[in-house]
Amino acid sequence: MNRCVFLLAPLSLTACGLQPMYAGGGSGMVAQALADVSVTPIEGQQGWLVRNALVDRLGTAGASGARYRLDVRLDDKLEGLGLLGNDTIARERRTLRARYQLVDAQNGAVLLDATAGSDAGIDVVSSEYATIAAEQTALENLSRVVADQIVTRVSLRLRSGGDSAGR
């Protein structure tokens, strides 16, 4: 009886309306639309990291003739938390937020206006070098997380029909 349930479970998923996002692999509709998105330059080191992560995930080198343009503005904040008895900071929190717009390059219509973000906790240790390395690693990880969030949201928007102006 238990085996029958496991064999019938995949069949029930087809009735619920779920469809694979990247059906067709690299030649599928969503992958083709993502490859047609150019990412404008983003200011600062964090911008360089986020832009590179976006370009890697979109599968585009940012060709000038792209159908869509992705504009991103970042807010990177590093704040001290947890004061010790001698007024030194024991923990930091790094927060990376992005406000982004997907724009139809042909007519300038904003197809998506949204935000993405993540944060990370950092232990402040006695070695200044180790703390700086931890802050940098946190920024690199946050850049990838934010890029993943942006690409997922852009994918959903393009999948639902990039031509219609909705948000």
N, C-alpha and C positions, 0 to 999 in steps of 0.2 A: 504494500500500500504506500509506504513512504517513497519508494522509487517512482511510483506513478506521479506523485505530487511534484517531485523534482523534474520529471520529464515534461509535465504539462505547464509548469511555471513559465518557461520562455514563450510558449504559445499565448499565454494570457497577456503578456506585455505588448504584443502586436495590436491587441484590441484597445489598449489604453491611449493610443495616439502618440506615443513616444516615437520620435524619429531621430536617427543619428545626426549630429550636427555636421560632421565632416564626411557624410556619405559621398563616396566617389573618390576619396583620398585627395591628392593634389589636383585632380582635374574636376573635383566637385564644385558646386555653385559657391559655397562659402569660401573655400580655399582660393578660388579664382577672384572672388570679390576682395578678399583680404590682400591678395597680391597686388591689387589695384589701389592700395592705400599708401599715400606718401606721408611720412612723418616729418613735420617741420622741425628745425633745430630747436633744442630746449636749452635754456641758459644754465650754466654752472656744471660742476662735476656731477651732481646728482642728475642733472638733465642729460648729460652725456651717457650716464649709466642707464637711465630709463629709456632713452631713445635707442640705444644699441639693443636693449632687451626687446623693445617693440619691433624693431626692424628684423631681429632674429625670429620672432614669433610670427610676424606677418608674412615673412618670406618675400620681402621686397627690399630693394636697395634705395627706395625713395625716388623712383624715376620721375622726371619732370612732367611726363604726360599722364600721370595717374588720374583716375576718375575721382578719387576721394582724397581729402587732405585731413590729417589728424593734427590738431593744434593742442598742445599740452602746456599747462603752467603748473609749476611745482611749489610746494611749501614744505621746507625741510626744517624741523625744529629739534633741538637737542636741549633737554632740560634736566637739571639736577633734582634728584629725589633722595630722601632718606639721609638726613644729616646725622653725623656722629656727634659724640660729646665734645669733640674738639673743633666743631664747626666745619668739618670736611664732608664732602659728598660721598656717600657710599654706593649710590645707584643712580643711573641716568636712564632717561627714556628718549629714544629717537623716534620721531613721528614723521612720516613722509606722506603727504597728501597731494593728489593731482586733480586739477579741474581740466577737463578735456572736452573738445568739440570735434565731431566728425562732420566735415563740410563737403558738400557736393561741389567739386571744383568747376563744373560746367556752369552752374547757375548761382553758386554762393549760398545755397540753402543749407541751414544747419540741420542735419539729420539726427544728431544726438548731442546732447549737452548734459554731462554727468560728472561725477566725482568718483575717485577711488583713493584708497589709503590703507596704511597699515602702520603698526608701531612695534618696537622691540625694546626690551629691557637690557641694560648693560651694567655689569658689575664694575665698579671703579676699584681698581687694585692699587697697590703701592707703586707698581711700575707704570710710569707715565706712558712708555712705549706700548705696553700691553693694553692700556686703556684706549689709546689712539687706534691701535690695530682692531680692537673690539668695536669701536665706533665706526671704522671703515667697513668692517665685515658686515655690521648691521645695515649700513647704507647700501651695500651691494645686494644683500638679501632682500631688503625692502624694495629696492628698485625692480628686482625680478617679480616680487609679489604684486606690486602695483601694475607692472606691465601685463602680467597674467590677467588681472582684473579688467584692465582696459580692453585687452584683446577679446576676452570672453564677452564683454558687453557689446563691443563693436561687432563681433561675430553674430550675436543674437539680433542686433539691429539690421545688419546686412542680410541675414537669413530671412527676416520678416519682410524684406523688400526695401532696399536702400533708396529707391526712387521716391517713395512717399515721404513727405516732410512731417515726421512725427518725432516725439522725444521719448 
